[in-house]
Amino acid sequence: MKFTSIYIHIPFCRRKCNYCDFVSFPVADQQQYFTIYGDLLLKELSLWQQQGSDFSQLQSLYFGGGTPSLLAIESIKALLSCLHQTSEITLEANPETVDFDFLQQLHDAGVNRLSLGAQSFNDQALQVMGRCHTAAQTINAFNEARRAGFTNINLDLIYGWPMQDRAQMQADLAVALALDPEHLSLYGLSLSDQSPWGKRMLSGDLEIADSDLSADMQEDAMKILEAAGLHQYEIANYAKAGFASLHNCSYWQRQNYLGIGCAAASCLLEKRWSNLKNLADYASSVEQGKLPVCEQETLSFDEIIAEAIFLGLRLRQGIDLDQFAELYGLRAEKRFAKQLRQLTEDGLLIVEDGSMRLSKKGLLLGNEVFYKFI
Ligand code: SF4
């Protein structure tokens, strides 16, 4: 079992944001698990090693959440010391949880990429989202991270929040660009029925940007960010040259990754699984020396092909058709000839020079394209 990347899920937050449906729990409600969580992660890692997992060729390690910056620095250091050297080690941080001392220790421990959850630089928006920080705290955290030595920083932004117009989205981008980040992730707000905002939207009590406004905002962002030297290398991700996230690219290229921690997801060749989503169940399984795995599925060859296509098409460079044939033993342009013809006629897909990729219009309407391959 050779993995190229590891994702470590930290399912704790100060409190729950109104749009969030990630597996995360307010620390105050889960104090007993929060205090032992670092040890549980170490135990789970060692269980995978006992099962023959090979981490000798890891390219990336990613602490995601939740709010990984709530984890004690000692736990982060202990996990890093168990893993081989990797090229990219990212930690997601919420601005209100970090100070210079923590950031410096993080950097000294080997974390070389920081991902700050800014979401917006509009204080009113942050407040209605239920975020625990202000725009000034994000700017301060960013500057302190630079002072601590981070030369690869991502800012996460959300667009399409209630009442946001195009000018407000552009204002958010202007503040982000003034900080000069190496990487920017820009996600359109999408709400599951289970989130507080999702419930309000279902009952007609809340409106978010409709698909036309979202597409306009995305188009504005593509122009503004490209002009500022941040290349859109994936539908929602922009980076300076040489700063595309190795970890995220491993997902889109369907490489093998192992998820550690409560609710973490993994992929190994044709197998996919996720860890137990309940903290007590997760803790009890690991403490008993059992892998905390549930929801395993084995994909059919057709499912793997479809997945490889719609994940690969998320990348701006698209899919190299010769490489695809080598990896999967079939020509995608023959297998999906009908879909390709229709999508190119509709101006959503470009097939040329041995590759297929989304057009500008396709980047705005990605889901319409992906649906054709499922
Ligand atoms: S900080 Fe992130 S993971 Fe935590 S509740 Fe907010 S959006 Fe969800």
Boltz pocket constraint, residues with backbone or C-beta under 6 A from the ligand:
constraints:
  - pocket:
      binder: B
      contacts: [[A, 12], [A, 13], [A, 14], [A, 15], [A, 16], [A, 17], [A, 20], [A, 21], [A, 22], [A, 24], [A, 65], [A, 66], [A, 67], [A, 94], [A, 117]]
      max_distance: 6.0
